[in-house]
Amino acid sequence: MPNGLQKMKVIVTGANGFIGDAVTKELVATGHDVIACVRSKALPHAAAVRVYCGEMSGPAFQQYLRDEKPDYVVHCAGAASVGASIASPGQDYASNVVLTRNLYACIAVASPSTRVVFMSSAAVYGQPEQLPITESTQCKPISPYGIHKLRCEEIGQWFRENHGLQITDLRIFSAYGPGLKKQVLWDTYQKSLNNPCVTLGGNGSETRDFVYIRDLTNLVMAIIRDSSWNENQLNVASGESVTIRELAKAFLSELGYRGQLRFSGTISPGSPRFWKADNSKLVELGLRPCFVLEDGLREYVRWIRDAKGTFDSNRILARAG
């Protein structure tokens, strides 16, 4: 292990997703014993990890936990789309709430000393009346996705109080970076391909707080290194807001796009208008984000070019699977 750090056994759920993949790769790079919980065994880094491919519920998974005795579960699995949650709230409930409840129940029965890091979402806040958003801001989610993430946190609180589980909820704002193939940046990129005009929703004045994926994985590593960690909820954000217009302009410039940028004026249901996080708690813990937006966008564009090798959308989507 680097710098004499203790080797941990870590299960990562949803290891094929954007955040789960990044966390898995960082854990492997730092020498931990990693088990990827996935629906498919097709992992680009499968040679470096063990794979559990199955349901995270019931006696079989409980026995797996008893046998493995993981130090940590980094819980990244679940649906992650506001739009999809509105279109199919029942599916979103099953993919987030039911899955998380079953996972925690198995841990409580079979491996109660295992610590959990749960990838929650700033969607639990909805649209607060005051900014910036602190961890004590009242949660008023405005989408099924946000409601279900909050429900997952409440279930976690129940397992803390009744079974002594140690669970940290990371309320992630707008995570981005290499590997991201959805949300506003990917949508902007896709619309820039062979089009003279990129049209996005809203009016461009909407704000978000973007956090680079490496800052998120650095936080997860810090939690795993510190056995005394006892935070229940933590905002994961840069602490800086940017308008979608400013974001899109900077991103398109980095892509070398020469066309026009327009906004439809249509606001998607379930999406807050303005977001800015108070990340002072993160900073107090010595975990100030390192990546500024400009550098993060540059790295994201480099990944698009290097990993995909072309701006042809058909080839890119085929490779992305």
C-alpha positions in Angstrom: 0.0 0.0 0.0 1.2 3.6 -0.8 2.7 5.5 2.2 2.1 2.5 4.6 -1.7 2.9 4.5 -3.8 0.0 5.6 -5.3 -2.2 2.9 -9.1 -2.3 3.0 -11.5 -4.7 1.5 -14.1 -2.6 -0.3 -17.3 -3.6 -2.1 -18.4 -1.0 -4.7 -22.0 -1.3 -5.8 -22.9 0.0 -9.2 -19.2 -0.3 -10.3 -20.2 0.0 -14.0 -21.6 3.5 -13.5 -19.9 6.8 -13.8 -19.2 7.3 -10.1 -18.8 3.6 -9.3 -16.3 3.1 -12.1 -14.2 6.1 -11.0 -14.3 4.9 -7.3 -13.3 1.4 -8.3 -10.4 2.5 -10.4 -9.1 4.8 -7.6 -9.4 2.0 -5.1 -7.5 -0.4 -7.3 -4.8 2.2 -8.0 -4.2 2.7 -4.3 -3.9 -1.0 -3.6 -7.1 -1.9 -1.9 -8.9 -5.3 -2.2 -11.9 -4.4 -4.4 -15.1 -6.3 -5.2 -17.3 -4.8 -7.9 -21.0 -5.5 -7.5 -22.4 -5.2 -11.0 -25.2 -6.4 -13.3 -22.7 -7.4 -16.0 -19.2 -8.8 -15.6 -18.0 -6.7 -18.5 -15.7 -4.4 -16.6 -12.8 -2.5 -18.4 -10.7 -3.1 -15.3 -12.0 -6.6 -14.5 -8.6 -8.1 -14.2 -7.8 -5.9 -11.2 -11.0 -6.6 -9.2 -13.1 -9.4 -8.1 -16.7 -9.3 -9.3 -20.0 -10.1 -7.6 -22.8 -10.4 -10.2 -26.1 -11.0 -8.5 -28.9 -9.5 -6.3 -27.8 -7.5 -3.3 -30.5 -9.1 -1.1 -31.5 -12.3 0.5 -29.6 -15.2 2.1 -27.1 -15.7 -0.7 -25.8 -12.1 -0.5 -25.9 -12.3 3.3 -23.6 -15.3 3.2 -21.4 -13.5 0.7 -21.0 -10.7 3.2 -20.3 -13.1 6.0 -17.6 -14.8 4.0 -15.9 -11.6 2.7 -16.3 -9.4 5.8 -15.8 -6.1 3.8 -14.4 -3.1 5.7 -16.5 -0.8 3.5 -19.3 -0.8 1.0 -19.3 2.2 -1.3 -22.9 2.3 -2.5 -23.1 3.8 -6.0 -25.8 1.6 -7.4 -29.2 3.0 -8.3 -31.1 5.0 -10.9 -29.7 8.5 -11.5 -32.0 10.4 -13.7 -34.6 13.0 -12.7 -36.3 12.7 -16.1 -36.5 8.9 -15.9 -37.9 9.1 -12.4 -40.7 11.3 -13.5 -41.5 9.0 -16.5 -41.3 5.9 -14.3 -41.4 6.7 -10.6 -42.1 3.1 -9.6 -38.9 1.9 -11.4 -36.9 4.7 -9.8 -38.3 3.7 -6.3 -37.3 0.1 -6.9 -33.8 1.0 -8.2 -33.0 3.3 -5.3 -35.2 2.8 -2.2 -35.8 -0.9 -2.4 -32.3 -1.7 -3.4 -30.8 0.4 -0.6 -33.2 -1.0 2.0 -32.3 -4.6 1.0 -28.6 -3.8 1.0 -28.6 -2.2 4.5 -30.7 -5.1 5.8 -28.1 -7.6 4.6 -25.3 -5.6 6.1 -27.1 -5.3 9.4 -27.6 -9.1 9.6 -24.4 -10.4 8.1 -21.6 -7.8 8.5 -22.7 -5.0 10.9 -19.2 -3.7 11.4 -19.0 -2.8 7.7 -19.0 0.9 7.1 -21.1 2.4 4.3 -20.5 5.4 2.0 -23.7 6.2 0.2 -23.8 8.3 -3.0 -26.8 10.5 -2.3 -27.7 13.6 -4.2 -28.3 17.3 -3.8 -31.7 16.5 -5.3 -32.8 15.9 -1.8 -32.8 19.7 -1.2 -35.1 20.6 -4.2 -35.1 24.4 -4.6 -34.2 26.0 -1.3 -35.5 29.5 -0.5 -32.0 30.6 0.4 -28.5 29.9 -1.0 -25.9 28.6 -0.4 -27.2 25.2 0.6 -25.8 23.8 3.9 -26.2 20.3 5.3 -28.9 21.7 7.6 -31.0 23.2 4.8 -34.4 21.7 4.9 -34.9 19.0 2.4 -37.8 19.6 0.0 -37.2 17.4 -3.1 -39.1 18.3 -6.2 -38.7 15.1 -8.2 -39.3 11.4 -7.6 -35.6 11.0 -7.8 -34.9 13.5 -5.0 -37.7 12.0 -2.9 -36.3 8.6 -3.3 -32.7 9.6 -2.5 -34.0 11.3 0.7 -35.9 8.1 1.5 -32.7 6.2 1.2 -31.1 8.6 3.7 -34.0 8.1 6.1 -33.6 4.4 5.8 -29.9 4.8 6.5 -30.7 6.8 9.6 -33.1 4.0 10.8 -30.3 1.5 10.4 -27.9 3.8 12.3 -30.2 4.1 15.2 -31.5 0.5 15.4 -28.5 -1.6 14.2 -25.5 0.7 14.8 -24.5 0.8 11.1 -22.0 3.5 10.2 -23.3 5.2 7.1 -22.1 8.5 5.5 -24.4 10.1 3.0 -22.6 12.1 0.3 -25.0 14.7 -1.1 -23.4 15.1 -4.5 -24.1 18.2 -6.5 -23.3 18.1 -10.3 -20.4 15.6 -10.6 -18.6 15.6 -14.0 -15.5 14.4 -15.6 -14.0 11.6 -17.7 -16.5 8.7 -18.1 -19.6 10.9 -17.9 -22.0 10.0 -20.7 -25.2 11.9 -19.7 -26.5 15.2 -18.3 -25.8 18.7 -19.5 -22.2 18.4 -20.6 -22.6 15.2 -22.6 -25.9 16.5 -24.0 -24.1 19.7 -25.1 -21.3 17.6 -26.7 -23.7 15.4 -28.6 -25.6 18.4 -29.9 -22.4 20.0 -31.1 -21.6 17.2 -33.5 -22.1 18.4 -37.0 -24.7 20.9 -36.0 -24.5 24.7 -36.6 -26.5 25.4 -33.5 -26.6 23.9 -30.0 -30.0 24.4 -28.3 -30.3 23.7 -24.6 -33.3 23.8 -22.3 -34.0 26.7 -19.9 -32.9 30.3 -20.5 -29.2 29.8 -19.6 -29.5 31.8 -16.3 -30.0 28.6 -14.3 -27.1 27.8 -12.0 -25.4 24.6 -10.8 -22.4 23.8 -8.6 -20.1 21.4 -10.4 -17.6 19.1 -8.7 -15.0 17.2 -10.6 -15.0 13.4 -10.3 -11.5 13.3 -9.0 -12.4 15.5 -6.0 -15.3 13.1 -5.2 -13.0 10.0 -5.4 -10.4 11.8 -3.2 -13.1 12.3 -0.6 -14.1 8.6 -0.7 -10.5 7.7 -0.3 -10.1 10.1 2.7 -13.2 8.5 4.4 -11.8 5.0 3.9 -8.4 6.0 5.3 -9.9 7.5 8.5 -11.4 5.0 10.8 -12.7 7.7 13.1 -14.9 9.3 10.4 -18.3 10.0 11.9 -20.1 12.4 9.5 -23.6 11.4 8.6 -24.3 13.9 5.7 -21.8 15.9 3.7 -22.3 18.3 0.7 -19.9 17.3 -2.1 -19.5 20.4 -4.2 -17.1 23.1 -5.3 -18.9 25.8 -3.4 -19.0 27.9 -6.6 -22.0 28.3 -8.8 -22.0 28.8 -12.6 -24.8 29.6 -15.0 -25.6 27.0 -17.6 -24.8 29.6 -20.3 -21.4 30.3 -18.9 -20.8 26.5 -18.6 -21.9 25.7 -22.1 -19.8 28.6 -23.6 -16.7 27.4 -21.8 -17.2 23.8 -22.7 -18.0 24.5 -26.4 -14.9 26.7 -26.6 -12.8 23.9 -25.2 -14.3 21.6 -27.8 -13.4 24.0 -30.5 -17.0 24.4 -31.5 -17.7 27.4 -33.8 -21.5 27.3 -34.0 -24.2 29.1 -32.1 -25.6 28.5 -28.6 -29.3 29.0 -27.9 -31.8 28.2 -25.2 -35.3 27.0 -25.7 -36.8 28.6 -22.6 -38.3 25.2 -21.7 -37.7 24.2 -18.1 -37.6 20.5 -17.4 -39.9 19.4 -14.5 -38.2 18.4 -11.3 -35.1 20.5 -12.0 -34.2 23.3 -9.6 -33.5 26.7 -11.1 -30.6 27.8 -8.9 -28.1 25.9 -6.9 -25.0 26.8 -4.9 -23.6 24.7 -2.1 -22.0 25.7 1.1 -19.1 23.3 1.3 -17.5 24.8 4.4 -17.9 21.5 6.3 -15.9 19.8 3.6 -13.2 22.4 3.8 -13.1 22.2 7.6 -12.4 18.5 7.3 -9.3 19.4 5.2 -11.0 18.2 2.0 -11.2 21.3 -0.1 -11.9 20.5 -3.8 -8.7 20.8 -5.9 -10.0 21.1 -9.5 -11.4 24.4 -10.8 -14.1 24.2 -13.5 -11.8 25.3 -16.3 -9.3 22.5 -15.6 -12.0 19.9 -15.2 -13.6 20.8 -18.5 -10.3 20.6 -20.2 -9.7 17.1 -18.8 -13.2 16.0 -19.8 -12.7 17.2 -23.3 -9.3 15.4 -23.4 -11.1 12.2 -22.3 -13.7 12.6 -25.0 -11.0 12.9 -27.7 -8.6 10.3 -26.4 -11.1 7.7 -25.3 -13.5 7.9 -28.2 -11.0 9.0 -30.9 -13.7 10.7 -33.0 -16.5 13.1 -32.8 -18.7 10.9 -34.9 -21.8 10.2 -32.7 -22.6 6.8 -34.1 -19.2 5.4 -33.4 -19.1 7.1 -30.0 -22.5 5.7 -28.9 -21.6 2.3 -30.2 -18.4 2.2 -28.1 -20.2 3.6 -25.1 -22.6 0.7 -25.2 
